[in-house]
Amino acid sequence: MKDHSRRYELANELHARPFPALVAPCRAAFLAIKREEDAAGRDRSVDRAHLDALLDRFGASRPAPDATHFFGQLGKHRLKWESHTEFVTYTLFSDGVAERPFDGAMFDVFPKDWLEEAPGVRLTSALIRVEAETHGDEIEPKLRDWFVPESLACATVLDDSAVIASDFRIDTSGHVRFAVFAADETGERRVGRIVQRLCEIETYKTMAMLALPRARALSADVGRMDQDLSDLVGKLRAGQAATDETLEGLLGIGSELETMLARSAFRFGAQEAYEALVNQRISVLREQRFGGRQTFAEFMMRRFDPAMRTCRSVQRRMEALAERAKRAGDLLSTRVNVDRANQNAELLKSMDARAAAQLRLQKTVEGLSVVAISYYALGLVSAMLYPLGTRIGVSKEMVSALVVVPVVLAVWWMVQRVRKRLE
């Protein structure tokens, strides 16, 4: 049979981003790079060129031209590169752990000039230390030394396969710290999945938080427009504002709101998607409390969820304000229609008055026309009867006097007959 043109591409997409296989003890350095503006519409070939430049320095083979991920050897380290919708990530894996916990020297693998030429800015970076210890008396002192107790989140994950910990703070080297204490029987791929989940939680959390500054900036504008709209509606109800002024105000608020919604739609939509990914990545870890400390889910509920609720609140306020502006426009349209109906009623009254006046004038003209027609008809009839009056001895004046009434009646009858025929 003939295969669909994208059958293999779609099937391979399910296996495009395999988890790394890690044996404890080991360590990882994670870096996410994002363009500050129009990250989703960026030229991704620039990201590929930046990756190729790094691989060329270590003599490593390049990935396929259209690849969105890469996993290969980079000197004595292993590199995992992934291209996402708005950012790219680099993860270095090394065997063993540094004598000094969370030593930022591992990032020295990335050349300084190569970092300076990155097509974007650092979104986040993290150091992950994986140790083969799960005994509480061995882990507790390290948690106190490595992390800020007030922010520390710690949990046992994947049916006691490992203990994970982080305070989600940026240390003096500019990195977020994660610790993984893997049980002896935990397989290398499970360790790799745990490390990958931690990198994803940090990245998606940061991407979701990008909507918070936008929401705070929009909140002040939404409050101002809300007050302006309330003032316009109040004046519209009291009949204090002219229709043109109210319409101009509503158009200004509506256009500004549509602009705000259009410019923030992508960021807020992405925020909801990244928030869902954060919660999903935490849920698959199947956390259990360790040492009475808060879990990652509880940390996010206290620190991350309020920011997400703020973003959703601002988005709902903008949508509700747009709906209010639409209803205010409907009210203004109703008012204009009522005013127009009143104007039409007044116009009809004036037209009726003019029609009545015209009718009266017409009747007056008809009376005058009877007189005028009778006058000319009387002259014609008199001229016709003068010879007859002379023969019978009646004067012209008497002839004219005798025919006045019949002529006037005849003319009046003719006018009335014509009028009825027209009606």
C-alpha positions as CSV (number, residue, x, y, z in Angstrom):
1,M,0.0,0.0,0.0
2,K,1.0,3.6,-0.5
3,D,1.8,5.3,2.8
4,H,0.7,8.7,3.8
5,S,3.4,11.3,3.0
6,R,3.8,12.1,6.7
7,R,3.3,8.7,8.2
8,Y,6.8,8.1,9.4
9,E,7.3,11.7,10.4
10,L,4.3,11.6,12.6
11,A,5.2,8.2,14.1
12,N,8.8,9.3,14.8
13,E,7.6,12.5,16.5
14,L,6.4,10.3,19.4
15,H,10.0,9.2,19.9
16,A,11.7,12.5,19.0
17,R,12.6,13.5,22.6
18,P,13.9,10.5,24.5
19,F,14.8,10.8,28.2
20,P,18.5,10.6,29.0
21,A,19.9,7.6,30.8
22,L,21.7,8.7,34.0
23,V,23.6,6.7,36.6
24,A,23.9,8.2,40.1
25,P,26.0,10.0,41.1
26,C,26.0,12.5,38.2
27,R,25.2,16.2,37.5
28,A,23.6,18.3,34.9
29,A,23.7,21.9,33.8
30,F,20.6,23.3,32.2
31,L,20.2,26.5,30.1
32,A,17.1,27.9,28.4
33,I,17.5,30.7,25.8
34,K,14.7,32.9,24.6
35,R,14.3,36.0,22.4
36,E,12.8,38.9,24.2
37,E,10.5,39.9,21.4
38,D,8.5,37.7,18.9
39,A,10.1,34.5,20.2
40,A,7.4,32.4,18.5
41,G,8.0,33.9,15.1
42,R,11.8,33.8,15.3
43,D,14.1,32.5,12.5
44,R,14.9,29.0,13.9
45,S,17.8,28.6,11.5
46,V,19.7,31.1,13.7
47,D,19.2,28.8,16.7
48,R,20.5,25.9,14.6
49,A,23.5,27.9,13.5
50,H,24.3,28.7,17.2
51,L,24.1,25.0,18.1
52,D,26.3,24.1,15.1
53,A,28.9,26.6,16.2
54,L,29.1,24.9,19.6
55,L,29.3,21.4,18.1
56,D,32.0,22.5,15.7
57,R,34.2,23.7,18.6
58,F,34.2,20.2,20.1
59,G,34.3,18.4,16.7
60,A,30.9,16.8,17.3
61,S,28.6,15.8,14.5
62,R,25.8,18.1,13.5
63,P,22.1,17.0,13.6
64,A,19.9,16.9,10.5
65,P,19.0,20.3,9.1
66,D,15.4,20.2,10.1
67,A,15.9,18.5,13.5
68,T,14.2,20.0,16.6
69,H,16.3,18.0,19.0
70,F,19.8,16.6,19.4
71,F,21.5,14.3,21.8
72,G,25.2,13.6,21.4
73,Q,28.7,13.6,22.9
74,L,30.3,17.0,23.6
75,G,33.8,16.3,24.7
76,K,33.6,14.3,28.0
77,H,30.0,15.6,28.5
78,R,26.7,14.7,26.8
79,L,24.6,17.4,25.3
80,K,20.9,17.5,24.8
81,W,19.4,20.3,22.7
82,E,15.7,20.9,22.1
83,S,13.9,23.6,20.1
84,H,10.6,24.7,21.5
85,T,7.9,27.1,20.3
86,E,9.5,30.1,22.1
87,F,12.8,29.0,23.4
88,V,15.7,26.5,23.0
89,T,17.3,24.4,25.8
90,Y,20.8,23.1,26.3
91,T,21.4,20.4,28.9
92,L,24.9,19.1,29.8
93,F,25.2,15.7,31.6
94,S,28.3,14.6,33.4
95,D,29.2,11.5,35.4
96,G,30.1,12.0,39.0
97,V,29.5,15.1,41.2
98,A,31.7,18.0,41.9
99,E,33.4,18.1,45.3
100,R,31.9,21.5,45.9
101,P,28.1,21.2,45.6
102,F,26.5,23.1,42.8
103,D,29.7,24.4,41.4
104,G,28.9,26.7,38.5
105,A,32.1,25.7,36.8
106,M,30.2,23.1,34.8
107,F,28.8,26.0,32.7
108,D,32.4,26.8,31.7
109,V,31.9,24.1,29.1
110,F,29.9,26.7,27.2
111,P,32.5,29.1,25.7
112,K,32.1,32.7,26.9
113,D,32.1,34.2,23.5
114,W,29.6,31.6,22.3
115,L,27.2,32.6,25.2
116,E,27.6,36.2,24.3
117,E,26.6,35.5,20.7
118,A,23.4,33.6,21.8
119,P,20.3,34.6,19.7
120,G,18.4,35.6,22.8
121,V,18.7,36.0,26.5
122,R,18.9,33.5,29.4
123,L,15.4,32.5,30.4
124,T,16.6,30.3,33.2
125,S,19.5,28.1,34.1
126,A,19.8,25.3,36.6
127,L,22.3,23.0,38.3
128,I,21.1,19.5,39.1
129,R,23.1,17.3,41.5
130,V,22.2,13.6,41.6
131,E,23.5,11.5,44.5
132,A,22.9,7.9,45.4
133,E,21.5,8.4,48.9
134,T,18.0,8.1,50.2
135,H,18.5,7.9,54.0
136,G,16.9,10.8,55.8
137,D,19.8,11.2,58.3
138,E,22.2,11.7,55.3
139,I,19.9,14.0,53.3
140,E,18.7,16.3,56.0
141,P,22.1,18.0,56.7
142,K,22.6,18.6,53.0
143,L,19.2,20.2,52.6
144,R,20.0,22.6,55.4
145,D,23.3,23.5,53.8
146,W,22.3,23.8,50.2
147,F,18.9,25.5,50.3
148,V,17.0,28.3,51.9
149,P,14.7,26.6,54.5
150,E,11.8,29.0,54.1
151,S,11.5,28.2,50.4
152,L,12.6,24.6,50.4
153,A,10.3,22.1,48.7
154,C,11.2,18.4,49.1
155,A,9.4,15.2,48.3
156,T,9.8,11.5,47.7
157,V,8.8,10.7,44.1
158,L,7.9,7.7,42.0
159,D,7.2,5.2,44.7
160,D,10.3,6.0,46.8
161,S,12.6,5.9,43.8
162,A,14.2,9.2,44.7
163,V,14.0,12.3,46.8
164,I,13.9,15.7,45.0
165,A,14.6,19.1,46.5
166,S,14.8,22.7,45.5
167,D,14.2,26.2,46.8
168,F,13.6,27.7,43.3
169,R,15.9,30.5,44.2
170,I,18.7,31.9,42.0
171,D,22.1,31.4,43.7
172,T,25.1,33.7,43.5
173,S,26.2,32.0,40.3
174,G,22.9,32.9,38.7
175,H,21.5,29.3,38.6
176,V,18.5,27.5,40.3
177,R,19.6,24.5,42.3
178,F,17.9,21.0,42.2
179,A,19.0,18.0,44.2
180,V,18.1,14.4,43.4
181,F,18.8,11.6,45.9
182,A,18.3,8.3,44.0
183,A,17.7,4.9,45.6
184,D,20.1,2.2,44.7
185,E,17.5,0.2,42.8
186,T,16.4,3.1,40.7
187,G,17.1,2.5,37.1
188,E,19.1,4.9,34.9
189,R,16.2,5.8,32.7
190,R,14.0,6.6,35.7
191,V,16.8,8.9,37.0
192,G,16.9,10.5,33.6
193,R,13.2,11.1,33.6
194,I,13.3,12.7,37.0
195,V,16.0,15.1,35.9
196,Q,14.2,15.9,32.7
197,R,11.0,16.6,34.7
198,L,12.8,19.0,37.0
199,C,14.2,20.9,34.0
200,E,10.8,21.1,32.4
201,I,9.1,22.3,35.7
202,E,11.6,25.1,36.0
203,T,11.4,26.1,32.3
204,Y,7.6,26.0,32.0
205,K,7.2,27.7,35.4
206,T,9.4,30.6,34.2
207,M,7.6,30.8,30.8
208,A,4.2,30.9,32.6
209,M,5.4,33.7,34.9
210,L,6.2,35.9,31.9
211,A,2.5,36.7,31.8
212,L,2.6,38.3,35.3
213,P,4.4,41.6,34.4
214,R,2.1,41.9,31.4
215,A,-0.9,41.4,33.6
216,R,0.2,43.9,36.2
217,A,0.8,46.5,33.5
218,L,-2.6,45.9,32.0
219,S,-4.3,46.0,35.3
220,A,-3.8,49.7,35.8
221,D,-5.1,50.4,32.2
222,V,-8.1,48.2,32.8
223,G,-9.0,50.0,36.0
224,R,-8.8,53.4,34.3
225,M,-10.9,52.3,31.4
226,D,-13.4,50.7,33.8
227,Q,-13.8,54.0,35.6
228,D,-14.2,55.9,32.2
229,L,-16.8,53.4,31.0
230,S,-18.7,53.7,34.3
231,D,-18.7,57.5,33.9
232,L,-20.0,57.3,30.3
233,V,-22.8,54.9,31.3
234,G,-23.8,57.1,34.2
235,K,-24.0,60.2,32.0
236,L,-25.8,58.2,29.4
237,R,-28.4,57.1,31.9
238,A,-28.8,60.7,33.3
239,G,-29.0,62.1,29.8
240,Q,-26.2,64.5,30.6
241,A,-23.8,63.7,27.7
242,A,-24.3,64.4,24.1
243,T,-24.7,61.4,21.8
244,D,-21.7,62.3,19.8
245,E,-19.5,62.7,22.9
246,T,-20.7,59.3,24.3
247,L,-20.1,57.6,21.0
248,E,-16.6,59.0,20.8
249,G,-15.8,57.8,24.3
250,L,-17.1,54.3,23.7
251,L,-15.2,54.1,20.4
252,G,-12.0,55.1,22.2
253,I,-12.5,52.5,25.0
254,G,-13.5,49.8,22.6
255,S,-10.5,50.3,20.3
256,E,-8.1,50.4,23.2
257,L,-9.5,47.3,24.7
258,E,-9.4,45.4,21.4
259,T,-5.7,46.4,21.0
260,M,-4.9,45.2,24.5
261,L,-6.7,41.9,24.0
262,A,-5.0,41.3,20.7
263,R,-1.5,42.0,22.0
264,S,-2.0,40.0,25.2
265,A,-3.9,37.0,23.7
266,F,-0.8,35.0,22.8
267,R,0.9,35.6,26.1
268,F,-2.1,34.7,28.2
269,G,-2.9,31.7,26.1
270,A,0.7,30.5,26.4
271,Q,0.5,31.1,30.2
272,E,-2.4,28.8,30.5
273,A,-0.6,26.1,28.4
274,Y,2.6,26.4,30.4
275,E,0.7,26.4,33.7
276,A,-1.0,23.1,32.7
277,L,2.4,21.6,31.8
278,V,3.9,22.6,35.2
279,N,1.0,20.9,37.0
280,Q,1.1,17.9,34.8
281,R,4.9,17.4,35.2
282,I,4.5,17.6,39.0
283,S,1.6,15.2,39.1
284,V,3.4,12.5,37.2
285,L,6.2,12.5,39.8
286,R,3.6,11.1,42.3
287,E,5.0,13.1,45.3
288,Q,4.9,12.0,48.9
289,R,5.9,14.2,51.8
290,F,9.5,14.0,53.0
291,G,10.6,15.1,56.4
292,G,7.4,17.1,57.0
293,R,8.4,19.6,54.3
294,Q,6.2,21.0,51.6
295,T,6.1,19.2,48.3
296,F,6.6,20.7,44.9
297,A,2.9,20.8,44.4
298,E,2.4,22.7,47.7
299,F,5.1,25.1,46.8
300,M,3.5,25.9,43.5
301,M,0.1,26.2,45.2
302,R,1.4,28.9,47.6
303,R,3.9,30.7,45.3
304,F,3.0,30.0,41.7
305,D,-0.8,29.7,41.6
306,P,-1.5,33.2,43.0
307,A,0.5,34.7,40.0
308,M,-1.5,32.5,37.6
309,R,-4.7,33.6,39.2
310,T,-3.7,37.2,38.8
311,C,-3.1,36.7,35.1
312,R,-6.5,35.0,34.7
313,S,-8.2,37.7,36.7
314,V,-6.8,40.4,34.4
315,Q,-7.8,38.5,31.3
316,R,-11.3,38.0,32.6
317,R,-11.5,41.7,33.6
318,M,-10.6,42.8,30.1
319,E,-13.1,40.4,28.5
320,A,-15.8,41.6,31.0
321,L,-15.0,45.2,30.2
322,A,-15.2,44.5,26.5
323,E,-18.6,43.0,27.1
324,R,-19.7,46.0,29.2
325,A,-18.5,48.4,26.4
326,K,-20.6,46.4,23.9
327,R,-23.7,46.6,26.1
328,A,-23.1,50.4,26.6
329,G,-22.9,50.7,22.8
330,D,-26.2,48.8,22.6
331,L,-27.7,51.2,25.1
332,L,-26.4,54.2,23.1
333,S,-27.9,52.6,20.0
334,T,-31.2,52.2,21.8
335,R,-31.2,55.8,22.9
336,V,-30.4,57.0,19.3
337,N,-33.2,54.9,18.0
338,V,-35.6,56.3,20.6
339,D,-34.5,59.9,19.8
340,R,-34.9,59.1,16.1
341,A,-38.4,57.7,16.7
342,N,-39.3,60.9,18.6
343,Q,-38.0,63.0,15.8
344,N,-39.9,61.0,13.2
345,A,-43.1,61.4,15.3
346,E,-42.6,65.2,15.4
347,L,-41.9,65.2,11.7
348,L,-45.1,63.3,11.1
349,K,-47.0,65.8,13.2
350,S,-45.6,68.7,11.3
351,M,-46.4,66.9,8.0
352,D,-50.0,66.4,9.2
353,A,-50.2,70.0,10.1
354,R,-48.8,71.1,6.8
355,A,-51.2,68.7,5.0
356,A,-54.2,70.1,6.8
357,A,-53.1,73.7,6.0
358,Q,-52.5,72.7,2.4
359,L,-56.0,71.2,2.3
360,R,-57.5,74.3,3.7
361,L,-55.5,76.3,1.2
362,Q,-56.6,74.0,-1.6
363,K,-60.3,74.5,-0.6
364,T,-59.8,78.2,-0.6
365,V,-58.1,78.1,-4.0
366,E,-61.0,75.9,-5.3
367,G,-63.5,78.6,-4.2
368,L,-61.4,81.3,-5.9
369,S,-61.1,79.2,-9.0
370,V,-64.9,78.8,-9.1
371,V,-65.2,82.6,-9.0
372,A,-62.5,83.1,-11.7
373,I,-63.9,80.4,-14.0
374,S,-67.4,81.7,-13.5
375,Y,-66.3,85.2,-14.4
376,Y,-64.8,84.1,-17.7
377,A,-67.7,81.8,-18.4
378,L,-70.2,84.5,-17.7
379,G,-68.5,86.7,-20.3
380,L,-68.7,84.0,-22.9
381,V,-72.3,83.1,-22.1
382,S,-73.3,86.8,-22.1
383,A,-71.7,87.4,-25.5
384,M,-73.6,84.5,-26.9
385,L,-77.0,85.7,-25.5
386,Y,-76.6,89.4,-26.3
387,P,-78.1,89.1,-29.8
388,L,-81.0,87.2,-28.5
389,G,-81.6,89.7,-25.7
390,T,-81.6,92.6,-28.3
391,R,-84.3,90.9,-30.3
392,I,-86.6,90.4,-27.3
393,G,-85.8,93.9,-25.9
394,V,-83.6,92.9,-23.0
395,S,-80.6,94.9,-22.2
396,K,-77.1,93.5,-22.0
397,E,-76.9,94.2,-18.2
398,M,-80.2,92.2,-17.7
399,V,-78.9,89.3,-19.8
400,S,-75.7,89.2,-17.8
401,A,-77.6,89.4,-14.5
402,L,-80.0,86.5,-15.5
403,V,-77.1,84.1,-16.4
404,V,-74.9,84.8,-13.3
405,V,-76.5,82.2,-11.0
406,P,-76.8,79.4,-13.6
407,V,-73.2,79.9,-14.7
408,V,-71.8,79.9,-11.2
409,L,-73.8,76.8,-10.2
410,A,-72.7,75.0,-13.4
411,V,-69.0,75.9,-12.7
412,W,-69.3,74.8,-9.1
413,W,-70.9,71.5,-10.1
414,M,-68.1,70.8,-12.7
415,V,-65.4,71.5,-10.1
416,Q,-66.9,69.2,-7.6
417,R,-67.3,66.5,-10.2
418,V,-63.7,66.7,-11.2
419,R,-62.6,66.6,-7.5
420,K,-64.6,63.5,-6.8
421,R,-63.2,61.8,-9.9
422,L,-59.6,62.5,-8.8
423,E,-60.3,61.2,-5.3
